[in-house]
Amino acid sequence: MKKIKILLALQLRALFAASRRRQGKTRSAGIKVLMALAFLYVGGVMMFLFGAMAYGLVSTLRGLGLGWMALAMGAFISAALSFILTVFSMQSQIFSAKDNDMLFAMPLTGLQIGASRMLSLLLLEYAYSALVMIPTVGVYGYLMRPSFAFYPLLVLLLLLLPLLPLSLAGAVGYLFALLTRKCRFKNLIISLLSGAAFLAYLYACFHLNDYMALLIAKGADLAEVFRRALPPFYHFAIALQEYSLGSVLAVAAWCLVPAALFLWLLSKGFFYLTGSGGSKVAYKRRPLKVNRPWVAVFRKEAARLGSLPMYLFNAAIGALFMVALSLVVAIRGQSVLEALFSVPQLAGFVPQALQAALCFCAAMICTTAPSISLEGNRLWILRSSPLRPQDVFLGKLALDLALLVPSVLISVALLAVSVPLSPWDLLALLALPLALGTLVALVGLYANLKLPRFDYTSDTAVIKQSASVMVASLGGMGLVIALALLYVLLGYRTIGYFPYCGLAFAALAAGCWLLWRRIQTEGVKCWEEF
């Protein structure tokens, strides 16, 4: 047990470690405060949305005597969210961690290593669960007024509940690691499955209002469905509603037994799954091609993007959303758009709405923010190569543009043939997302040069949790919001849509030029000091 505690402490230290730009210099207090405020903002928005959903459910179902179903729904959504967010990182956190070889050389068992990593993921599960359950329970307590005994029992059940999605995510990760241990296209399969799972989750989120309406209309029938099909969440709600000891024991069994089985499975096959495996490809002699230096960096970055499913998923989700949105408008949105164009008050705002959507998706495309940190302990290879820092930066930026430019072109082409837009509308739809996406890529590259993180054991820590990624993502969203607010407050009533788009494009292009110049000067200095 002592070894597990030590390993868990090291895992948490690595998870929340402050990023370092150079030896002995840590992140400033201002950056830490900014990061904390950013996390609080994102968490507050999510909790507000879940709280609004819970308020609608509880206020409607309590009149039918089914108020407990709001707790069951909250527990189910919490478990689904935890499962989705955990199963994506299970491979890199458990089976493909960078410190596996070092730990294998120590007197540690597979159970000790696996349990410490599962416990660190369990703490993240508690955070995911809190985003859903705190507003749900708060609304339930405000409207239903349960007795004091409700709250100690709630704490016990909330400690047990995340064990179930964690065990299921671990089992899926274990099975997939077993099936793809010697698969040549393992990373591609992981990327496709991750994308499919996330799209399914988004589909369910987009149809949440339909599910809520069905729940309100057929609450009594769905209560029986909960009891039969989703017993852990049914007993979770009944235990809190009726203080039933049997339901408490049922929840404990549903959560503890899968966790124990997974730990036993992990202790038996951890070393086998994390040891040397994979397919071996025989080398074939081919003519060597000579490329420009930045093209060589671009190809290396593209290979890394394809080899890290979490990196590919995180960087390409904006491009996927952009094309999917345009495709939906082209296939199914024609009638809605025609109705909007027929209303005089709304006809002039359809191009603006499409512009905001494309810009928002473009701001989500950013491969540069973690690209420096992902070099890790291989940074010396680039540093010792006959490459100028500017060539390295240009190659990393080119990968981002390789995702941004085709997605914008395809989206605008789909909108051009499906929506009655003028040539000036199409030009604006083409120019602003490209300029905005390029600026976000440059912001991500500059932020990663200033705030790198090389002391990580899992790629997920860099791709999802590093300061530079947060700066790029929040900066992109901030730019979109700022441009929209400026248009509503100033541009709409003064200069009009097209002149405003021209000024916005000029400002974004000037920002790209100035930031690229800064990267070529101050960024080069940071690169040479790594």
TIVOZA-922779 format. One record per residue (C-alpha): residue number from 1; residue in one letter; x, y, z negated. Coordinates in Angstrom, 1 decimal, decimal comma, padded with zeros to 4 digits. Last residue first. Layout:
% residues N
k / r / x / y / z
NUM / A / X / Y / Z
...
//
This chain:
% residues 530
k / r / x / y / z
530 / F / 015,6 / 025,3 / 024,1
529 / E / 017,5 / 028,6 / 024,4
528 / E / 017,8 / 028,5 / 028,2
527 / W / 014,1 / 028,1 / 028,6
526 / C / 013,2 / 030,9 / 026,2
525 / K / 015,6 / 033,2 / 028,2
524 / V / 014,0 / 032,1 / 031,5
523 / G / 010,5 / 032,9 / 030,1
522 / E / 011,7 / 036,4 / 029,2
521 / T / 012,8 / 037,2 / 032,7
520 / Q / 011,1 / 035,1 / 035,3
519 / I / 008,1 / 034,5 / 033,0
518 / R / 007,8 / 038,3 / 032,6
517 / R / 007,7 / 038,7 / 036,4
516 / W / 005,1 / 036,0 / 036,7
515 / L / 003,0 / 037,8 / 034,0
514 / L / 003,2 / 041,1 / 035,9
513 / W / 002,2 / 039,5 / 039,2
512 / C / -000,6 / 037,5 / 037,8
511 / G / -002,0 / 040,5 / 035,9
510 / A / -001,9 / 042,6 / 039,1
509 / A / -003,9 / 039,8 / 040,8
508 / L / -006,4 / 039,8 / 038,0
507 / A / -006,8 / 043,6 / 038,1
506 / A / -007,1 / 043,6 / 041,9
505 / F / -009,7 / 040,8 / 041,8
504 / A / -011,7 / 042,7 / 039,1
503 / L / -011,6 / 045,8 / 041,2
502 / G / -012,8 / 044,0 / 044,3
501 / C / -015,5 / 042,1 / 042,3
500 / Y / -016,7 / 045,5 / 040,9
499 / P / -016,8 / 046,9 / 044,4
498 / F / -018,9 / 043,9 / 045,5
497 / Y / -021,3 / 044,0 / 042,5
496 / G / -022,2 / 047,7 / 042,2
495 / I / -020,3 / 050,8 / 041,2
494 / T / -022,3 / 052,3 / 038,4
493 / R / -025,3 / 050,3 / 037,1
492 / Y / -023,9 / 046,7 / 037,5
491 / G / -020,2 / 047,6 / 036,9
490 / L / -020,4 / 049,2 / 033,5
489 / L / -022,2 / 047,2 / 030,7
488 / V / -023,2 / 044,1 / 032,6
487 / Y / -020,1 / 044,0 / 034,8
486 / L / -017,8 / 044,7 / 031,8
485 / L / -019,6 / 042,0 / 029,8
484 / A / -019,1 / 039,4 / 032,6
483 / L / -015,4 / 040,2 / 033,1
482 / A / -014,8 / 040,0 / 029,3
481 / I / -016,6 / 036,7 / 029,0
480 / V / -014,6 / 035,2 / 031,8
479 / L / -011,3 / 036,5 / 030,4
478 / G / -012,1 / 035,3 / 026,9
477 / M / -012,9 / 031,8 / 028,2
476 / G / -009,5 / 031,7 / 029,9
475 / G / -007,7 / 033,1 / 026,9
474 / L / -009,4 / 030,5 / 024,7
473 / S / -008,2 / 027,7 / 026,9
472 / A / -004,8 / 029,1 / 027,5
471 / V / -004,1 / 030,1 / 023,8
470 / M / -005,5 / 026,7 / 022,6
469 / V / -003,2 / 024,8 / 025,0
468 / S / -000,2 / 026,9 / 023,9
467 / A / -001,0 / 026,2 / 020,2
466 / S / -001,0 / 022,4 / 020,6
465 / Q / -003,9 / 020,2 / 019,6
464 / K / -005,3 / 018,6 / 022,8
463 / I / -002,5 / 017,9 / 025,2
462 / V / 000,4 / 018,2 / 022,7
461 / A / -001,0 / 016,0 / 019,9
460 / T / -002,6 / 013,8 / 022,5
459 / D / 000,9 / 012,9 / 023,8
458 / S / 001,6 / 011,1 / 020,6
457 / T / 004,7 / 011,1 / 018,4
456 / Y / 005,3 / 014,9 / 018,4
455 / D / 008,2 / 017,1 / 017,5
454 / F / 008,6 / 018,8 / 020,9
453 / R / 006,0 / 021,6 / 020,6
452 / P / 006,5 / 024,7 / 022,7
451 / L / 005,2 / 028,1 / 021,7
450 / K / 006,9 / 030,8 / 023,7
449 / L / 007,5 / 028,7 / 026,8
448 / N / 004,1 / 027,0 / 026,3
447 / A / 002,4 / 030,4 / 026,1
446 / Y / 004,1 / 031,6 / 029,3
445 / L / 003,0 / 028,4 / 031,2
444 / G / -000,6 / 028,6 / 029,8
443 / V / -000,9 / 032,3 / 030,7
442 / L / 000,4 / 031,6 / 034,2
441 / A / -002,2 / 028,9 / 034,7
440 / V / -004,9 / 031,2 / 033,3
439 / L / -003,8 / 033,9 / 035,8
438 / T / -004,0 / 031,4 / 038,7
437 / G / -007,5 / 030,3 / 037,6
436 / L / -008,7 / 033,9 / 037,5
435 / A / -007,3 / 034,8 / 040,9
434 / L / -008,7 / 031,7 / 042,5
433 / P / -012,1 / 032,1 / 040,7
432 / L / -012,3 / 035,7 / 041,9
431 / A / -011,4 / 035,3 / 045,5
430 / L / -013,6 / 032,5 / 046,8
429 / L / -016,9 / 033,5 / 045,2
428 / A / -016,2 / 037,1 / 046,2
427 / L / -015,6 / 036,0 / 049,8
426 / L / -018,7 / 033,9 / 049,8
425 / D / -020,8 / 036,9 / 048,5
424 / W / -019,2 / 039,1 / 051,2
423 / P / -020,1 / 036,6 / 053,9
422 / S / -023,8 / 036,7 / 052,7
421 / L / -025,4 / 033,9 / 050,7
420 / P / -028,4 / 031,8 / 051,5
419 / V / -027,4 / 028,7 / 049,5
418 / S / -026,8 / 025,2 / 050,9
417 / V / -024,2 / 025,5 / 053,6
416 / A / -022,1 / 028,2 / 051,9
415 / L / -022,5 / 026,6 / 048,5
414 / L / -020,9 / 023,4 / 049,6
413 / A / -018,0 / 025,4 / 051,3
412 / V / -017,6 / 027,5 / 048,1
411 / S / -017,3 / 024,3 / 046,0
410 / I / -014,8 / 022,6 / 048,4
409 / L / -012,6 / 025,7 / 048,6
408 / V / -012,7 / 026,2 / 044,8
407 / S / -011,8 / 022,6 / 044,1
406 / P / -009,1 / 022,6 / 046,7
405 / V / -007,4 / 025,7 / 045,2
404 / L / -007,5 / 024,8 / 041,6
403 / L / -006,1 / 021,2 / 041,5
402 / A / -003,1 / 021,9 / 043,7
401 / L / -002,8 / 025,3 / 042,0
400 / D / -002,1 / 023,6 / 038,7
399 / L / 000,5 / 021,4 / 040,3
398 / A / 002,1 / 024,4 / 041,9
397 / L / 002,6 / 026,1 / 038,5
396 / K / 004,8 / 023,3 / 037,3
395 / G / 006,9 / 023,4 / 040,4
394 / L / 007,2 / 027,2 / 040,2
393 / F / 008,3 / 027,0 / 036,6
392 / V / 011,0 / 024,4 / 037,4
391 / D / 012,2 / 026,4 / 040,4
390 / Q / 012,3 / 029,6 / 038,3
389 / P / 014,4 / 027,8 / 035,7
388 / R / 017,0 / 027,1 / 038,5
387 / L / 017,6 / 023,5 / 039,2
386 / P / 020,9 / 021,7 / 039,4
385 / S / 019,8 / 019,2 / 036,8
384 / S / 021,1 / 019,4 / 033,2
383 / R / 018,2 / 021,3 / 031,8
382 / L / 015,7 / 019,1 / 033,7
381 / I / 017,2 / 016,0 / 032,2
380 / W / 017,7 / 017,7 / 028,8
379 / L / 014,0 / 018,0 / 028,5
378 / R / 013,6 / 014,3 / 028,2
377 / N / 013,2 / 014,4 / 024,4
376 / G / 009,8 / 016,1 / 024,9
375 / E / 009,1 / 017,0 / 028,5
374 / L / 005,5 / 017,1 / 027,5
373 / S / 006,1 / 020,4 / 025,6
372 / I / 006,9 / 022,2 / 028,9
371 / S / 003,8 / 021,0 / 030,6
370 / P / 001,3 / 021,5 / 027,7
369 / A / -000,1 / 024,9 / 029,0
368 / T / 000,8 / 024,3 / 032,6
367 / T / -002,0 / 021,8 / 033,6
366 / C / -004,8 / 024,3 / 033,3
365 / I / -008,2 / 024,0 / 034,9
364 / M / -010,8 / 025,2 / 032,4
363 / A / -010,6 / 028,8 / 033,6
362 / A / -011,7 / 027,7 / 037,1
361 / C / -014,8 / 026,1 / 035,6
360 / F / -015,7 / 029,4 / 033,9
359 / C / -015,0 / 031,3 / 037,1
358 / L / -017,2 / 029,0 / 039,2
357 / A / -020,1 / 029,4 / 036,7
356 / A / -019,7 / 033,2 / 036,5
355 / Q / -019,7 / 033,5 / 040,3
354 / L / -022,8 / 031,3 / 040,6
353 / A / -024,6 / 033,5 / 038,2
352 / Q / -023,4 / 036,7 / 040,0
351 / P / -024,5 / 035,3 / 043,4
350 / V / -028,0 / 034,5 / 041,8
349 / F / -028,4 / 038,0 / 040,3
348 / G / -029,8 / 040,0 / 043,1
347 / A / -032,9 / 037,8 / 043,6
346 / L / -033,8 / 037,9 / 039,9
345 / Q / -036,0 / 041,0 / 039,7
344 / P / -037,3 / 040,5 / 043,2
343 / V / -038,5 / 036,9 / 042,6
342 / S / -038,3 / 035,0 / 045,9
341 / F / -034,5 / 034,5 / 045,5
340 / L / -035,1 / 032,6 / 042,2
339 / A / -037,7 / 030,3 / 043,7
338 / E / -035,4 / 029,6 / 046,6
337 / L / -032,6 / 028,8 / 044,1
336 / V / -034,8 / 026,4 / 042,3
335 / S / -035,9 / 024,6 / 045,5
334 / Q / -032,3 / 024,3 / 046,7
333 / G / -031,0 / 023,0 / 043,4
332 / R / -031,1 / 019,3 / 044,2
331 / I / -028,5 / 018,5 / 046,8
330 / A / -026,4 / 021,6 / 047,4
329 / V / -026,9 / 022,9 / 043,8
328 / V / -025,9 / 019,5 / 042,5
327 / L / -022,9 / 019,4 / 044,8
326 / S / -021,8 / 022,9 / 043,7
325 / L / -022,0 / 021,9 / 040,0
324 / A / -020,2 / 018,6 / 040,7
323 / V / -017,4 / 020,5 / 042,5
322 / M / -016,9 / 022,9 / 039,6
321 / F / -017,3 / 020,4 / 036,9
320 / L / -014,7 / 018,1 / 038,4
319 / A / -012,2 / 021,0 / 038,9
318 / G / -012,8 / 022,0 / 035,2
317 / I / -012,3 / 018,4 / 034,0
316 / A / -009,0 / 018,2 / 035,9
315 / A / -006,6 / 019,3 / 033,1
314 / N / -008,1 / 017,5 / 030,2
313 / F / -008,8 / 014,3 / 032,1
312 / L / -005,4 / 014,2 / 033,8
311 / Y / -003,6 / 014,9 / 030,5
310 / M / -005,7 / 012,3 / 028,6
309 / P / -005,0 / 009,7 / 031,3
308 / L / -001,2 / 010,3 / 031,3
307 / S / 000,4 / 008,5 / 034,3
306 / G / -001,4 / 010,6 / 036,9
305 / L / -000,3 / 013,9 / 035,4
304 / R / 003,2 / 012,6 / 035,0
303 / A / 003,4 / 011,7 / 038,7
302 / A / 002,1 / 015,1 / 039,6
301 / E / 004,7 / 016,8 / 037,4
300 / K / 007,5 / 014,8 / 039,1
299 / R / 006,1 / 015,7 / 042,5
298 / F / 006,0 / 019,4 / 041,6
297 / V / 009,5 / 019,3 / 040,2
296 / A / 010,7 / 017,9 / 043,5
295 / V / 008,7 / 020,5 / 045,4
294 / W / 010,3 / 023,2 / 043,3
293 / P / 013,8 / 022,1 / 044,3
292 / R / 013,0 / 022,0 / 048,1
291 / N / 012,8 / 018,5 / 049,4
290 / V / 015,2 / 015,9 / 050,8
289 / K / 013,7 / 012,5 / 051,5
288 / L / 015,5 / 009,2 / 050,7
287 / P / 015,0 / 006,5 / 053,2
286 / R / 013,5 / 003,4 / 051,6
285 / R / 015,1 / 000,4 / 049,8
284 / K / 012,5 / -001,5 / 047,9
283 / Y / 012,6 / -002,0 / 044,1
282 / A / 010,5 / -004,8 / 042,7
281 / V / 007,6 / -003,7 / 040,6
280 / K / 007,3 / -005,0 / 037,1
279 / S / 003,8 / -005,0 / 035,6
278 / G / 003,3 / -004,1 / 032,0
277 / G / 004,7 / -005,5 / 028,8
276 / S / 007,2 / -004,6 / 026,1
275 / G / 005,6 / -004,6 / 022,8
274 / T / 002,5 / -002,6 / 021,8
273 / L / 000,0 / -005,3 / 022,5
272 / Y / 002,0 / -008,2 / 021,0
271 / F / 003,1 / -006,2 / 018,0
270 / F / -000,5 / -005,2 / 017,2
269 / G / -002,1 / -008,6 / 017,8
268 / K / -002,7 / -010,3 / 014,5
267 / S / -002,7 / -007,3 / 012,2
266 / L / -005,0 / -005,4 / 014,6
265 / L / -007,5 / -008,2 / 014,5
264 / W / -007,6 / -008,2 / 010,7
263 / L / -007,9 / -004,4 / 010,8
262 / F / -010,8 / -004,7 / 013,3
261 / L / -012,6 / -007,3 / 011,2
260 / A / -012,3 / -005,1 / 008,0
259 / A / -013,6 / -002,1 / 009,9
258 / P / -016,5 / -004,1 / 011,4
257 / V / -017,4 / -005,3 / 007,8
256 / L / -017,2 / -001,9 / 006,2
255 / C / -019,6 / 000,1 / 008,3
254 / W / -022,6 / -002,2 / 008,9
253 / A / -022,2 / -003,7 / 005,4
252 / A / -022,1 / -000,3 / 003,7
251 / V / -025,1 / 000,8 / 005,6
250 / A / -027,0 / -002,3 / 004,6
249 / L / -026,0 / -001,9 / 001,0
248 / V / -027,4 / 001,6 / 001,0
247 / S / -030,6 / 000,4 / 002,7
246 / G / -031,0 / -002,3 / 000,0
245 / L / -030,5 / 000,3 / -002,7
244 / S / -033,3 / 002,4 / -001,4
243 / Y / -033,2 / 006,1 / -002,4
242 / E / -036,4 / 006,6 / -000,4
241 / Q / -035,4 / 009,3 / 002,1
240 / L / -031,6 / 009,1 / 001,7
239 / A / -031,5 / 005,3 / 001,9
238 / I / -034,1 / 005,5 / 004,7
237 / A / -032,0 / 007,8 / 006,8
236 / F / -028,8 / 005,7 / 006,6
235 / H / -030,9 / 002,5 / 007,0
234 / Y / -032,2 / 003,8 / 010,3
233 / F / -028,7 / 004,8 / 011,3
232 / P / -027,2 / 001,4 / 010,7
231 / P / -030,3 / -000,4 / 012,1
230 / L / -030,1 / 001,1 / 015,6
229 / A / -032,2 / -001,2 / 017,9
228 / R / -034,8 / -002,6 / 015,4
227 / R / -035,4 / 000,2 / 012,9
226 / F / -034,7 / 003,0 / 015,4
225 / V / -037,2 / 001,5 / 017,9
224 / E / -039,7 / 001,3 / 015,1
223 / A / -039,3 / 005,0 / 014,4
222 / L / -039,5 / 005,5 / 018,2
221 / D / -043,1 / 004,3 / 018,1
220 / A / -044,1 / 006,7 / 015,3
219 / G / -042,3 / 009,7 / 016,9
218 / K / -043,9 / 009,3 / 020,3
217 / A / -044,6 / 012,9 / 021,3
216 / I / -041,9 / 014,5 / 019,1
215 / L / -039,3 / 011,9 / 020,1
214 / L / -040,2 / 012,3 / 023,8
213 / A / -039,8 / 016,1 / 023,5
212 / M / -036,5 / 015,6 / 021,7
211 / Y / -035,3 / 013,3 / 024,5
210 / D / -036,3 / 015,7 / 027,2
209 / N / -034,5 / 018,5 / 025,3
208 / L / -031,4 / 016,4 / 025,1
207 / H / -031,2 / 015,9 / 028,8
206 / F / -028,1 / 017,9 / 029,3
205 / C / -026,5 / 016,2 / 026,3
204 / A / -027,2 / 012,7 / 027,6
203 / Y / -025,7 / 013,6 / 031,0
202 / L / -022,7 / 015,1 / 029,2
201 / Y / -022,2 / 011,8 / 027,4
200 / A / -022,4 / 009,9 / 030,6
199 / L / -019,9 / 012,3 / 032,2
198 / F / -017,6 / 011,7 / 029,3
197 / A / -017,8 / 007,9 / 029,6
196 / A / -017,2 / 008,1 / 033,4
195 / G / -014,2 / 010,3 / 033,0
194 / S / -012,7 / 008,0 / 030,4
193 / L / -013,3 / 005,0 / 032,5
192 / L / -011,7 / 006,6 / 035,5
191 / S / -008,7 / 007,9 / 033,5
190 / I / -008,2 / 004,5 / 031,8
189 / I / -008,3 / 002,7 / 035,1
188 / L / -005,7 / 005,1 / 036,6
187 / N / -003,5 / 004,6 / 033,6
186 / K / -003,5 / 000,8 / 033,9
185 / F / -002,8 / 000,7 / 037,6
184 / R / 000,0 / -001,9 / 037,4
183 / C / -001,9 / -004,2 / 034,9
182 / K / 000,3 / -006,2 / 032,6
181 / R / -001,2 / -005,1 / 029,3
180 / T / -004,5 / -004,0 / 031,0
179 / L / -006,8 / -006,6 / 029,5
178 / L / -005,3 / -006,6 / 026,0
177 / A / -005,0 / -002,8 / 025,9
176 / F / -008,7 / -002,6 / 027,0
175 / L / -009,8 / -005,0 / 024,3
174 / Y / -007,8 / -003,1 / 021,6
173 / G / -009,1 / 000,2 / 022,7
172 / V / -012,7 / -001,0 / 022,7
171 / A / -012,2 / -002,6 / 019,3
170 / G / -010,6 / 000,6 / 018,0
169 / A / -013,5 / 002,7 / 019,3
168 / L / -016,0 / 000,3 / 017,7
167 / S / -014,1 / 000,4 / 014,4
166 / L / -013,9 / 004,2 / 014,5
165 / P / -017,6 / 004,5 / 015,4
164 / L / -018,5 / 002,3 / 012,3
163 / L / -016,0 / 003,8 / 009,8
162 / P / -017,4 / 007,3 / 010,3
161 / L / -020,6 / 006,3 / 008,3
160 / L / -018,9 / 005,2 / 005,0
159 / L / -017,8 / 008,6 / 003,6
158 / L / -021,0 / 010,1 / 004,8
157 / L / -023,0 / 007,5 / 002,9
156 / L / -021,2 / 008,2 / -000,3
155 / V / -021,6 / 012,0 / 000,1
154 / L / -025,3 / 011,6 / 000,9
153 / L / -025,8 / 009,5 / -002,3
152 / P / -024,4 / 012,3 / -004,3
151 / Y / -026,7 / 014,8 / -002,5
150 / F / -030,0 / 013,0 / -002,6
149 / A / -030,0 / 012,5 / -006,3
148 / F / -030,6 / 016,3 / -006,7
147 / S / -034,1 / 016,0 / -005,3
146 / P / -035,0 / 016,7 / -001,7
145 / R / -036,3 / 020,1 / -000,6
144 / M / -037,6 / 019,2 / 002,9
143 / L / -037,0 / 022,4 / 004,8
142 / Y / -033,8 / 023,7 / 003,3
141 / G / -032,3 / 020,2 / 002,6
140 / Y / -033,0 / 019,1 / 006,1
139 / V / -031,5 / 022,3 / 007,6
138 / G / -028,3 / 021,8 / 005,5
137 / V / -028,2 / 018,1 / 006,2
136 / T / -028,3 / 018,7 / 010,0
135 / P / -025,9 / 021,7 / 009,8
134 / I / -023,3 / 019,7 / 007,7
133 / M / -024,0 / 016,4 / 009,7
132 / V / -023,0 / 017,5 / 013,2
131 / L / -019,7 / 019,3 / 012,8
130 / A / -018,9 / 017,3 / 009,6
129 / S / -018,9 / 014,1 / 011,6
128 / Y / -016,1 / 015,4 / 013,9
127 / A / -014,1 / 016,4 / 010,8
126 / Y / -014,7 / 013,0 / 009,1
125 / E / -013,6 / 011,3 / 012,4
124 / L / -010,4 / 013,3 / 012,3
123 / L / -009,7 / 011,9 / 008,8
122 / L / -010,4 / 008,4 / 010,2
121 / L / -007,8 / 008,9 / 012,9
120 / S / -005,2 / 009,4 / 010,2
119 / L / -006,5 / 006,3 / 008,5
118 / M / -006,3 / 004,3 / 011,8
117 / R / -002,7 / 005,3 / 012,2
116 / S / -001,8 / 004,1 / 008,7
115 / A / -003,7 / 000,9 / 009,2
114 / G / -002,0 / 000,1 / 012,5
113 / I / 001,5 / 000,5 / 011,0
112 / Q / 000,7 / -001,4 / 007,8
111 / L / -001,2 / -004,2 / 009,6
110 / G / 001,6 / -004,6 / 012,2
109 / T / 004,0 / -005,2 / 009,4
108 / L / 006,9 / -003,0 / 008,4
107 / P / 010,5 / -003,7 / 007,6
106 / M / 011,8 / -001,1 / 010,1
105 / A / 012,9 / -001,7 / 013,7
104 / F / 009,3 / -001,8 / 014,9
103 / L / 008,8 / 001,7 / 013,5
102 / M / 011,5 / 003,2 / 015,8
101 / D / 010,1 / 001,4 / 018,9
100 / N / 006,6 / 002,5 / 018,1
99 / D / 007,5 / 006,2 / 017,7
98 / K / 006,2 / 007,3 / 021,1
97 / A / 002,7 / 006,0 / 020,4
96 / S / 001,3 / 003,7 / 023,1
95 / F / -001,0 / 001,3 / 021,1
94 / I / -002,4 / 003,4 / 018,3
93 / Q / -002,5 / 007,2 / 019,1
92 / S / -002,0 / 007,0 / 022,9
91 / Q / -004,5 / 004,2 / 023,4
90 / M / -007,0 / 005,4 / 020,9
89 / S / -007,1 / 009,0 / 022,2
88 / F / -010,1 / 008,7 / 024,5
87 / V / -011,9 / 006,2 / 022,1
86 / T / -011,7 / 008,9 / 019,4
85 / L / -013,6 / 011,7 / 021,0
84 / I / -016,3 / 009,5 / 022,4
83 / F / -016,7 / 007,5 / 019,2
82 / S / -016,9 / 010,5 / 017,0
81 / L / -019,5 / 012,2 / 019,2
80 / A / -021,6 / 009,0 / 019,3
79 / A / -021,3 / 008,6 / 015,5
78 / S / -022,4 / 012,2 / 014,9
77 / I / -025,2 / 011,9 / 017,4
76 / F / -026,5 / 008,7 / 015,6
75 / A / -026,2 / 010,2 / 012,1
74 / G / -028,0 / 013,4 / 013,2
73 / M / -030,8 / 011,3 / 014,8
72 / A / -031,2 / 009,2 / 011,7
71 / L / -031,3 / 012,4 / 009,5
70 / A / -033,9 / 013,9 / 011,9
69 / M / -035,8 / 010,6 / 011,7
68 / W / -036,2 / 011,1 / 007,9
67 / G / -038,7 / 013,9 / 008,6
66 / L / -041,2 / 011,3 / 009,9
65 / G / -044,2 / 012,2 / 007,8
64 / L / -045,9 / 013,7 / 010,9
63 / G / -045,7 / 017,2 / 009,5
62 / R / -042,0 / 016,5 / 008,7
61 / L / -041,4 / 015,7 / 012,4
60 / T / -041,8 / 019,2 / 013,8
59 / S / -039,9 / 021,3 / 011,3
58 / V / -037,3 / 018,6 / 011,1
57 / L / -036,7 / 018,2 / 014,8
56 / G / -036,6 / 021,9 / 015,7
55 / Y / -034,3 / 022,7 / 012,7
54 / A / -032,0 / 019,8 / 013,7
53 / M / -031,5 / 021,2 / 017,2
52 / A / -030,7 / 024,7 / 015,9
51 / G / -028,3 / 023,2 / 013,4
50 / F / -026,5 / 021,2 / 016,1
49 / L / -026,1 / 024,4 / 018,1
48 / F / -024,9 / 026,4 / 015,1
47 / M / -022,5 / 023,7 / 014,1
46 / M / -021,0 / 023,7 / 017,6
45 / V / -020,6 / 027,5 / 017,6
44 / G / -019,1 / 027,5 / 014,1
43 / G / -016,5 / 024,8 / 015,1
42 / V / -015,4 / 026,8 / 018,1
41 / Y / -015,1 / 030,0 / 016,0
40 / L / -013,4 / 028,3 / 013,1
39 / F / -010,9 / 026,7 / 015,4
38 / A / -010,1 / 030,0 / 017,0
37 / L / -009,9 / 031,8 / 013,7
36 / A / -007,4 / 029,2 / 012,4
35 / M / -005,3 / 029,5 / 015,6
34 / L / -005,2 / 033,3 / 015,3
33 / V / -004,2 / 033,1 / 011,6
32 / K / -001,4 / 030,7 / 012,5
31 / I / -000,3 / 032,9 / 015,4
30 / G / -000,2 / 035,9 / 013,0
29 / A / 001,8 / 034,0 / 010,4
28 / S / 004,5 / 033,3 / 012,9
27 / R / 005,3 / 029,8 / 014,2
26 / T / 008,6 / 028,4 / 013,0
25 / K / 012,2 / 029,4 / 013,7
24 / G / 014,9 / 027,0 / 012,4
23 / Q / 015,6 / 025,3 / 015,6
22 / R / 013,9 / 026,8 / 018,6
21 / R / 010,3 / 027,4 / 019,7
20 / R / 008,9 / 025,3 / 016,9
19 / S / 005,3 / 024,0 / 016,6
18 / A / 003,9 / 023,7 / 013,2
17 / A / 003,2 / 020,2 / 012,2
16 / F / -000,5 / 019,3 / 011,8
15 / L / -000,4 / 015,9 / 013,5
14 / A / 003,2 / 015,1 / 012,7
13 / R / 002,7 / 015,8 / 009,0
12 / L / -000,5 / 013,8 / 009,1
11 / Q / 001,3 / 010,8 / 010,6
10 / L / 004,2 / 011,1 / 008,2
9 / A / 001,8 / 011,1 / 005,2
8 / L / 000,0 / 008,1 / 006,7
7 / L / 003,3 / 006,2 / 007,0
6 / I / 004,1 / 007,0 / 003,4
5 / K / 000,7 / 005,9 / 002,2
4 / I / 000,9 / 002,7 / 004,2
3 / K / 004,3 / 001,9 / 002,8
2 / K / 002,9 / 002,4 / -000,8
1 / M / 000,0 / 000,0 / 000,0
//
